[in-house]
């Protein structure tokens, strides 16, 4: 059997996906660049889709999303089911399916954010409060990301806290929607802490759990935590203007 130089060249140049922390420095840098560029694209797409929806969807329909408790519960249920599907798609082998998952999740976030963005724009000082919430959110995200990358702390312990906290929060949100009581400022503060924990946990996973070809799925998880953080920071700022 003759020597196959093309085969050896292929094996030398090809690198199969591997856990990021075990990859080469070049592969790690590429993965991080792709992940955070996809997060940025998702945020820009969210802003664009939200702007379109607010200009196309009638105000009466937006208000009706939260004026009826059962309507809002149906929306939350649809968002939950859709987010599961989107997350599953981003873990698929096919890249087109992964991007479909990320795009679906951006659309779902834009839909569920319509009422709070509408209220912020028309019943407070509009773009100023949205800008403040956005700046605070990105600053916290940057700081939490730096904590993970600049320290050797193992944040995997947060998984149980996030799962339990998520179920408790969901139960309180559903109960508040059914019985019509306001969860108040301290609930929003607790949810900001939960979202911050989610960013720490997901950023830790990016370094130690994800493989180098899973940057779309990693971007979705980070985008999800950023949007949760933004939602409750916006609620806190709006409550101070009441």
C-alpha positions in Angstrom: 0.0 0.0 0.0 1.5 3.4 -1.0 2.0 6.4 1.2 -1.0 8.8 1.1 0.3 12.3 1.7 -3.1 13.8 1.2 -4.6 11.7 4.0 -1.8 12.7 6.4 -2.2 16.3 5.5 -6.0 16.1 6.1 -5.4 14.6 9.6 -2.9 17.2 10.5 -5.1 20.2 9.5 -8.4 18.8 10.6 -9.3 19.2 14.3 -12.5 17.6 15.5 -14.7 19.5 18.0 -13.5 19.2 21.6 -14.2 20.8 25.0 -13.2 24.4 24.9 -10.9 24.2 27.9 -8.9 21.4 26.2 -8.7 23.1 22.8 -5.7 25.0 21.5 -5.5 28.7 22.2 -6.4 29.5 18.6 -9.5 27.2 18.7 -10.5 28.8 22.1 -10.2 32.3 20.7 -12.2 31.4 17.6 -14.9 29.8 19.7 -15.2 32.9 22.1 -15.2 35.3 19.1 -18.0 33.3 17.4 -20.0 32.9 20.6 -20.0 36.6 21.6 -20.4 37.8 18.1 -23.6 35.7 17.9 -24.8 37.1 21.2 -24.3 40.6 19.8 -26.1 39.7 16.6 -29.0 38.3 18.6 -29.2 41.5 20.6 -29.3 43.6 17.5 -31.8 41.3 15.9 -34.0 41.6 19.0 -33.9 45.4 18.8 -34.8 45.3 15.1 -37.7 42.8 15.5 -39.0 44.6 18.6 -39.1 47.9 16.7 -41.0 46.3 13.9 -43.5 44.7 16.2 -44.2 47.9 18.1 -44.9 49.7 14.9 -47.0 46.9 13.4 -49.0 45.3 16.3 -52.0 47.4 17.4 -51.7 49.0 20.8 -54.9 47.4 21.9 -53.5 44.0 21.2 -50.3 44.7 23.1 -52.3 45.9 26.2 -54.6 42.9 25.9 -51.5 40.6 26.3 -51.3 41.6 30.0 -54.8 42.8 30.8 -56.2 39.3 30.9 -54.5 36.9 33.3 -55.3 33.8 31.1 -53.9 35.5 28.0 -50.6 36.2 29.7 -50.4 32.7 31.1 -50.9 31.3 27.6 -48.2 33.6 26.3 -45.8 32.5 29.0 -46.7 28.8 28.3 -46.1 29.4 24.6 -42.8 31.1 25.3 -41.7 28.3 27.6 -42.5 25.6 25.0 -40.9 27.6 22.2 -37.7 28.2 24.1 -37.4 24.5 24.7 -37.7 23.9 21.0 -35.3 26.7 20.2 -32.7 25.3 22.6 -33.1 21.9 21.2 -32.6 23.2 17.6 -29.4 25.0 18.6 -27.9 21.7 19.8 -28.6 20.0 16.4 -25.7 19.0 14.1 -27.0 21.0 11.2 -25.9 24.6 11.3 -29.1 25.8 9.5 -31.2 24.2 12.3 -29.0 25.8 14.9 -29.6 29.3 13.4 -33.3 28.6 13.1 -33.3 27.9 16.9 -31.5 31.1 17.7 -33.8 33.1 15.4 -36.9 31.6 16.9 -35.7 32.5 20.4 -35.0 36.1 19.4 -38.6 36.3 18.0 -40.1 34.8 21.1 -38.2 37.3 23.3 -39.3 40.2 21.1 -43.0 39.1 21.4 -42.9 38.6 25.2 -41.1 42.0 25.7 -43.7 43.9 23.7 -45.9 44.9 26.7 -43.1 46.0 29.0 -41.3 48.0 26.2 -44.6 49.6 25.3 -45.3 50.6 28.9 -41.7 51.9 29.3 -42.0 54.0 26.2 -45.5 55.4 26.7 -45.9 55.7 30.4 -42.4 56.7 31.6 -39.7 58.8 30.0 -39.4 56.5 27.0 -36.1 55.8 25.4 -34.1 57.2 28.4 -35.3 54.5 30.8 -34.7 51.8 28.1 -31.2 53.1 27.5 -30.4 53.1 31.3 -31.7 49.6 31.6 -29.6 48.5 28.6 -26.4 50.1 29.9 -26.8 48.6 33.3 -27.5 45.2 31.9 -24.5 45.2 29.6 -22.2 46.6 32.3 -23.3 43.8 34.7 -22.9 41.2 31.9 -19.4 42.4 31.2 -18.4 42.4 34.9 -19.8 38.9 35.5 -18.1 37.6 32.4 -14.8 39.1 33.6 -15.2 37.4 37.0 -15.5 34.0 35.3 -12.6 34.5 32.8 -10.2 36.1 35.3 -10.7 33.7 38.2 -10.6 30.0 38.6 -13.8 29.7 40.6 -15.9 26.7 39.8 -19.5 28.0 39.2 -21.0 24.6 38.4 -22.5 24.6 41.9 -25.0 27.3 40.7 -26.9 24.8 38.6 -29.0 23.5 41.5 -29.7 27.0 42.8 -30.7 28.2 39.3 -33.0 25.2 38.8 -34.7 25.5 42.2 -34.9 29.3 41.9 -36.3 29.1 38.4 -39.1 26.8 39.5 -39.9 29.0 42.5 -39.9 32.1 40.4 -42.2 30.5 37.8 -44.6 29.4 40.5 -44.8 32.9 41.9 -45.2 34.4 38.4 -48.1 32.0 37.6 -49.7 32.6 41.0 -49.4 36.3 40.6 -51.0 36.2 37.2 -53.9 34.0 38.4 -54.7 35.8 41.7 -53.8 39.2 40.5 -51.2 40.3 43.0 -48.0 42.3 42.3 -44.8 40.5 43.1 -43.1 43.7 44.1 -39.7 45.3 44.0 -37.9 42.6 46.0 -39.0 39.9 43.6 -37.4 41.9 40.8 -34.2 42.3 42.8 -34.2 38.5 43.5 -34.7 37.8 39.8 -31.8 40.1 38.9 -29.6 38.0 41.3 -30.9 34.8 39.6 -30.2 36.2 36.1 -26.7 37.2 37.3 -26.1 33.7 38.6 -27.3 32.4 35.2 -24.7 34.5 33.4 -21.9 33.2 35.7 -23.1 29.6 35.2 -23.4 29.8 31.5 -20.1 31.6 31.1 -18.4 28.9 33.1 -20.1 26.3 30.9 -18.7 28.1 27.8 -15.2 27.5 29.1 -15.6 24.0 30.6 -18.7 22.2 29.1 -19.3 23.3 25.6 -17.3 22.0 22.6 -15.8 24.2 20.0 -18.6 23.7 17.5 -21.4 24.7 19.9 -21.1 28.4 19.7 -24.7 29.0 18.5 -26.1 27.1 21.5 -23.8 28.9 23.9 -24.9 32.2 22.4 -28.5 31.3 22.9 -28.0 30.5 26.6 -26.1 33.8 27.2 -28.7 35.8 25.3 -31.4 34.2 27.4 -29.7 35.2 30.7 -29.0 38.8 29.4 -32.7 39.2 28.4 -33.9 38.0 31.8 -31.5 40.4 33.5 -32.7 43.3 31.3 -36.4 42.5 32.0 -36.0 42.8 35.7 -33.6 45.8 35.7 -36.2 47.5 33.5 -39.0 46.6 35.9 -36.9 48.0 38.9 -36.3 51.3 37.0 -39.9 51.6 36.0 -41.1 51.0 39.6 -39.0 53.9 40.8 -40.7 56.2 38.3 -44.2 55.3 39.4 
